[in-house]
Amino acid sequence: MNTLYQKSLYLWSISLILLIITTVAVVVKIYNSSDLVALHYNVIIGVDSTGGRYELLKIPATGLIILLINLVFAKVQKFNRNFIPFIAALMTVAVNLVLLLAALFLFQVS
């Protein structure tokens, strides 16, 4: 097996694990919060968007959609069978990590 292919498999696995951790964190926050929660925090203004607690599920849903789009893109493309799937997996890990950190920071505010 090619090393880039193996690394991309590890990255897809890490991305899925990050998505599961984000989903679990959001579900725990949903069950431990009131009906109105902070949805967006700005450093200058503070909390500038609030909404229902189930709207927090948009955070892991975004990660799942990006994961699925990148996975389909990596499988369908015909140009480079090693490098492009690696880059797609790497970007998916980065996005899911940012979403996890954003969710955790948002939970600290509300």
N, CA, C and O of each residue as an XYZ file, in Angstrom:
440
protein
N       0.829     -1.192      0.000
C       0.000      0.000      0.000
C       0.872      1.253      0.000
O       1.976      1.270      0.543
N       0.359      2.255     -0.602
C       1.054      3.526     -0.670
C       0.963      4.237      0.683
O      -0.063      4.160      1.359
N       2.028      4.920      1.071
C       2.028      5.576      2.373
C       1.035      6.735      2.431
O       0.424      6.962      3.476
N       0.859      7.476      1.327
C      -0.138      8.546      1.326
C      -1.545      7.975      1.472
O      -2.396      8.575      2.128
N      -1.785      6.834      0.872
C      -3.089      6.184      0.996
C      -3.333      5.758      2.437
O      -4.432      5.939      2.961
N      -2.317      5.194      3.078
C      -2.452      4.793      4.484
C      -2.667      6.009      5.382
O      -3.492      5.975      6.295
N      -1.928      7.072      5.119
C      -2.099      8.289      5.911
C      -3.483      8.883      5.723
O      -4.077      9.391      6.674
N      -4.000      8.824      4.504
C      -5.341      9.361      4.278
C      -6.389      8.529      5.009
O      -7.381      9.080      5.487
N      -6.195      7.219      5.107
C      -7.123      6.382      5.881
C      -7.085      6.760      7.359
O      -8.130      6.827      8.007
N      -5.895      7.006      7.895
C      -5.782      7.454      9.287
C      -6.464      8.806      9.484
O      -7.135      9.027     10.493
N      -6.292      9.702      8.527
C      -6.898     11.022      8.639
C      -8.426     10.950      8.578
O      -9.111     11.670      9.305
N      -8.961     10.081      7.709
C     -10.420      9.914      7.668
C     -10.917      9.382      9.010
O     -11.968      9.801      9.496
N     -10.170      8.468      9.602
C     -10.556      7.915     10.910
C     -10.514      8.997     11.991
O     -11.426      9.091     12.812
N      -9.474      9.800     11.991
C      -9.360     10.887     12.970
C     -10.509     11.875     12.790
O     -11.080     12.354     13.770
N     -10.846     12.177     11.542
C     -11.946     13.090     11.274
C     -13.265     12.538     11.802
O     -14.064     13.279     12.374
N     -13.493     11.262     11.615
C     -14.714     10.638     12.118
C     -14.747     10.654     13.642
O     -15.801     10.885     14.234
N     -13.622     10.414     14.272
C     -13.539     10.455     15.741
C     -13.822     11.872     16.247
O     -14.554     12.049     17.220
N     -13.245     12.877     15.590
C     -13.513     14.272     15.973
C     -14.988     14.616     15.804
O     -15.560     15.331     16.626
N     -15.600     14.111     14.745
C     -17.022     14.355     14.519
C     -17.866     13.706     15.615
O     -18.833     14.306     16.085
N     -17.514     12.505     16.020
C     -18.243     11.821     17.089
C     -18.083     12.569     18.411
O     -19.052     12.726     19.154
N     -16.875     13.027     18.707
C     -16.639     13.789     19.943
C     -17.452     15.086     19.926
O     -18.045     15.454     20.940
N     -17.482     15.778     18.790
C     -18.262     17.008     18.672
C     -19.745     16.725     18.879
O     -20.431     17.469     19.581
N     -20.236     15.658     18.272
C     -21.645     15.308     18.411
C     -21.995     14.983     19.854
O     -23.027     15.426     20.358
N     -21.148     14.217     20.518
C     -21.394     13.872     21.926
C     -21.378     15.129     22.790
O     -22.231     15.286     23.663
N     -20.428     16.019     22.559
C     -20.345     17.255     23.332
C     -21.588     18.111     23.125
O     -22.108     18.684     24.083
N     -22.066     18.204     21.900
C     -23.259     19.001     21.613
C     -24.492     18.371     22.253
O     -25.322     19.086     22.814
N     -24.626     17.064     22.182
C     -25.781     16.393     22.781
C     -25.775     16.569     24.297
O     -26.825     16.806     24.895
N     -24.611     16.456     24.922
C     -24.518     16.687     26.370
C     -24.912     18.118     26.700
O     -25.621     18.355     27.678
N     -24.459     19.077     25.893
C     -24.803     20.483     26.117
C     -26.300     20.717     25.938
O     -26.900     21.493     26.682
N     -26.900     20.055     24.964
C     -28.339     20.212     24.726
C     -29.135     19.752     25.942
O     -30.081     20.424     26.353
N     -28.765     18.625     26.511
C     -29.519     18.095     27.644
C     -29.235     18.825     28.953
O     -30.004     18.704     29.906
N     -28.149     19.575     29.010
C     -27.802     20.291     30.242
C     -28.022     21.795     30.147
O     -27.517     22.538     30.988
N     -28.757     22.262     29.151
C     -28.935     23.700     28.995
C     -30.412     24.051     28.968
O     -31.284     23.188     28.869
N     -30.660     25.352     29.058
C     -32.030     25.842     28.971
C     -32.465     25.858     27.504
O     -31.717     25.457     26.612
N     -33.675     26.324     27.281
C     -34.188     26.348     25.908
C     -33.487     27.374     25.030
O     -33.423     27.207     23.812
N     -32.960     28.439     25.639
C     -32.283     29.494     24.897
C     -30.780     29.411     25.154
O     -30.337     29.487     26.299
N     -29.998     29.255     24.082
C     -28.544     29.126     24.218
C     -27.857     30.096     23.258
O     -28.454     30.568     22.290
N     -26.594     30.378     23.549
C     -25.784     31.215     22.661
C     -25.382     30.400     21.438
O     -24.904     29.272     21.560
N     -25.579     30.977     20.275
C     -25.214     30.299     19.034
C     -23.992     30.908     18.365
O     -23.321     30.251     17.569
N     -23.702     32.167     18.689
C     -22.538     32.822     18.101
C     -21.973     33.806     19.110
O     -22.713     34.518     19.789
N     -20.661     33.835     19.195
C     -19.979     34.734     20.119
C     -18.977     35.556     19.337
O     -18.194     35.027     18.548
N     -19.014     36.865     19.571
C     -18.085     37.790     18.952
C     -17.237     38.390     20.063
O     -17.773     38.768     21.106
N     -15.945     38.485     19.867
C     -15.045     38.983     20.899
C     -15.370     40.433     21.265
O     -15.271     40.812     22.432
N     -15.746     41.224     20.307
C     -16.012     42.642     20.547
C     -17.380     42.851     21.208
O     -17.494     43.585     22.190
N     -18.396     42.213     20.674
C     -19.766     42.428     21.147
C     -20.150     41.444     22.249
O     -20.880     41.806     23.172
N     -19.688     40.257     22.166
C     -20.109     39.185     23.071
C     -21.069     38.264     22.330
O     -20.916     38.034     21.131
N     -22.044     37.745     23.035
C     -23.035     36.873     22.405
C     -23.923     37.729     21.522
O     -24.614     38.628     22.001
N     -23.898     37.443     20.228
C     -24.707     38.246     19.310
C     -25.775     37.432     18.596
O     -26.514     37.971     17.772
N     -25.865     36.148     18.899
C     -26.902     35.323     18.302
C     -27.301     34.246     19.306
O     -26.464     33.494     19.806
N     -28.585     34.194     19.581
C     -29.104     33.157     20.461
C     -30.193     32.402     19.719
O     -30.737     32.878     18.722
N     -30.497     31.228     20.220
C     -31.532     30.434     19.578
C     -31.867     29.220     20.410
O     -31.402     29.074     21.541
N     -32.662     28.366     19.851
C     -33.051     27.138     20.525
C     -31.868     26.200     20.685
O     -30.932     26.206     19.886
N     -31.933     25.405     21.722
C     -30.794     24.533     22.010
C     -30.567     23.476     20.940
O     -29.444     23.001     20.770
N     -31.614     23.103     20.218
C     -31.431     22.091     19.179
C     -30.737     22.650     17.937
O     -30.308     21.888     17.070
N     -30.627     23.955     17.849
C     -29.871     24.559     16.750
C     -28.374     24.293     16.884
O     -27.624     24.460     15.923
N     -27.941     23.883     18.064
C     -26.530     23.514     18.246
C     -26.153     22.287     17.416
O     -24.974     22.050     17.150
N     -27.154     21.513     17.012
C     -26.876     20.337     16.188
C     -26.379     20.703     14.794
O     -25.913     19.838     14.051
N     -26.477     21.979     14.439
C     -25.947     22.422     13.143
C     -24.423     22.316     13.101
O     -23.834     22.185     12.028
N     -23.792     22.374     14.269
C     -22.319     22.310     14.309
C     -21.827     20.941     13.844
O     -21.041     20.889     12.898
N     -22.249     19.817     14.462
C     -21.783     18.531     13.945
C     -22.376     18.187     12.582
O     -21.769     17.434     11.820
N     -23.565     18.734     12.259
C     -24.139     18.481     10.933
C     -23.261     19.088      9.845
O     -23.088     18.501      8.777
N     -22.709     20.264     10.123
C     -21.793     20.897      9.164
C     -20.552     20.033      8.957
O     -20.101     19.842      7.827
N     -20.004     19.513     10.055
C     -18.843     18.634      9.945
C     -19.144     17.372      9.163
O     -18.314     16.908      8.380
N     -20.338     16.809      9.372
C     -20.726     15.600      8.649
C     -20.894     15.870      7.159
O     -20.471     15.070      6.325
N     -21.508     16.991      6.829
C     -21.700     17.335      5.413
C     -20.360     17.542      4.720
O     -20.159     17.070      3.601
N     -19.451     18.239      5.371
C     -18.126     18.461      4.776
C     -17.370     17.151      4.642
O     -16.689     16.929      3.640
N     -17.479     16.281      5.637
C     -16.826     14.973      5.563
C     -17.357     14.179      4.381
O     -16.579     13.601      3.623
N     -18.677     14.145      4.218
C     -19.266     13.376      3.115
C     -18.913     13.954      1.748
O     -18.628     13.209      0.811
N     -18.932     15.282      1.635
C     -18.577     15.909      0.350
C     -17.122     15.613     -0.001
O     -16.825     15.262     -1.142
N     -16.219     15.748      0.952
C     -14.806     15.481      0.681
C     -14.557     14.009      0.398
O     -13.712     13.672     -0.432
N     -15.281     13.129      1.079
C     -15.119     11.701      0.825
C     -15.584     11.334     -0.582
O     -14.916     10.574     -1.282
N     -16.714     11.868     -0.986
C     -17.203     11.624     -2.352
C     -16.235     12.218     -3.365
O     -15.921     11.584     -4.373
N     -15.761     13.429     -3.104
C     -14.799     14.066     -4.006
C     -13.527     13.228     -4.130
O     -12.989     13.076     -5.227
N     -13.049     12.689     -3.018
C     -11.821     11.893     -3.048
C     -12.013     10.585     -3.809
O     -11.080     10.095     -4.445
N     -13.211     10.020     -3.748
C     -13.466      8.752     -4.442
C     -13.761      8.944     -5.926
O     -13.407      8.093     -6.742
N     -14.405     10.051     -6.282
C     -14.852     10.257     -7.656
C     -13.755     10.812     -8.552
O     -13.722     10.504     -9.743
N     -12.866     11.616     -8.010
C     -11.861     12.280     -8.848
C     -10.973     11.258     -9.552
O     -10.721     10.170     -9.033
N     -10.513     11.621    -10.720
C      -9.725     10.713    -11.551
C      -8.286     11.173    -11.766
O      -7.515     10.485    -12.435
N      -7.911     12.332    -11.205
C      -6.615     12.921    -11.512
C      -5.471     12.241    -10.775
O      -4.553     11.706    -11.397
N      -5.527     12.263     -9.473
C      -4.436     11.740     -8.668
C      -5.043     10.896     -7.549
O      -5.722     11.425     -6.668
N      -4.802      9.608     -7.582
C      -5.428      8.676     -6.645
C      -4.796      8.685     -5.264
O      -5.327      8.046     -4.356
N      -3.684      9.383     -5.069
C      -3.022      9.389     -3.771
C      -3.045     10.755     -3.095
O      -3.399     10.870     -1.921
N      -2.669     11.776     -3.835
C      -2.474     13.081     -3.227
C      -3.787     13.802     -2.912
O      -3.941     14.344     -1.817
N      -4.721     13.815     -3.843
C      -5.981     14.539     -3.628
C      -6.798     13.922     -2.501
O      -7.338     14.678     -1.693
N      -6.927     12.589     -2.389
C      -7.621     12.040     -1.217
C      -6.924     12.387      0.100
O      -7.588     12.576      1.119
N      -5.603     12.471      0.083
C      -4.864     12.857      1.284
C      -5.193     14.294      1.677
O      -5.442     14.574      2.850
N      -5.195     15.206      0.706
C      -5.508     16.605      0.980
C      -6.960     16.750      1.445
O      -7.243     17.520      2.363
N      -7.876     16.013      0.816
C      -9.284     16.072      1.227
C      -9.442     15.579      2.661
O     -10.185     16.177      3.440
N      -8.762     14.509      3.017
C      -8.831     13.980      4.381
C      -8.200     14.949      5.372
O      -8.725     15.144      6.468
N      -7.092     15.551      5.000
C      -6.421     16.511      5.872
C      -7.307     17.730      6.130
O      -7.401     18.195      7.265
N      -7.950     18.244      5.098
C      -8.840     19.397      5.263
C     -10.070     19.021      6.088
O     -10.575     19.847      6.848
N     -10.552     17.803      5.950
C     -11.700     17.363      6.738
C     -11.339     17.284      8.215
O     -12.145     17.649      9.071
N     -10.139     16.812      8.521
C      -9.678     16.796      9.912
C      -9.576     18.219     10.443
O      -9.992     18.498     11.567
N      -9.027     19.113      9.643
C      -8.876     20.505     10.087
C     -10.237     21.143     10.351
O     -10.406     21.829     11.359
N     -11.200     20.931      9.473
C     -12.536     21.509      9.643
C     -13.210     20.938     10.884
O     -13.796     21.685     11.667
N     -13.133     19.628     11.071
C     -13.785     19.019     12.234
C     -13.105     19.428     13.538
O     -13.769     19.540     14.568
N     -11.814     19.648     13.507
C     -11.113     20.137     14.694
C     -11.545     21.565     15.027
O     -11.777     21.890     16.192
N     -11.650     22.405     14.020
C     -12.099     23.785     14.231
C     -13.534     23.798     14.754
O     -13.856     24.581     15.648
N     -14.394     22.947     14.214
C     -15.779     22.885     14.696
C     -15.848     22.402     16.138
O     -16.659     22.900     16.919
N     -15.015     21.447     16.495
C     -14.988     20.976     17.883
C     -14.530     22.088     18.821
O     -15.141     22.317     19.865
N     -13.464     22.771     18.452
C     -12.973     23.876     19.280
C     -13.991     25.009     19.368
O     -14.173     25.600     20.432
N     -14.652     25.312     18.260
C     -15.670     26.363     18.267
C     -16.825     25.983     19.187
O     -17.332     26.824     19.929
N     -17.237     24.733     19.141
C     -18.323     24.287     20.021
C     -17.902     24.365     21.478
O     -18.678     24.820     22.319
N     -16.689     23.930     21.792
C     -16.232     23.966     23.175
C     -16.092     25.387     23.692
O     -16.441     25.658     24.841
N     -15.586     26.303     22.866
C     -15.480     27.711     23.275
C     -16.861     28.331     23.430
O     -17.082     29.128     24.342
N     -17.784     27.979     22.560
C     -19.142     28.492     22.653
C     -19.818     28.009     23.928
O     -20.596     28.744     24.535
N     -19.526     26.776     24.338
C     -20.120     26.236     25.558
C     -19.581     26.952     26.788
O     -20.269     27.028     27.805
N     -18.376     27.471     26.714
C     -17.815     28.211     27.843
C     -18.537     29.538     28.053
O     -18.600     30.039     29.175
N     -19.078     30.106     26.987
C     -19.741     31.404     27.054
C     -21.134     31.268     27.657
O     -21.543     32.081     28.485
N     -21.853     30.242     27.239
C     -23.249     30.132     27.683
C     -23.402     29.224     28.883
O     -24.515     29.031     29.373
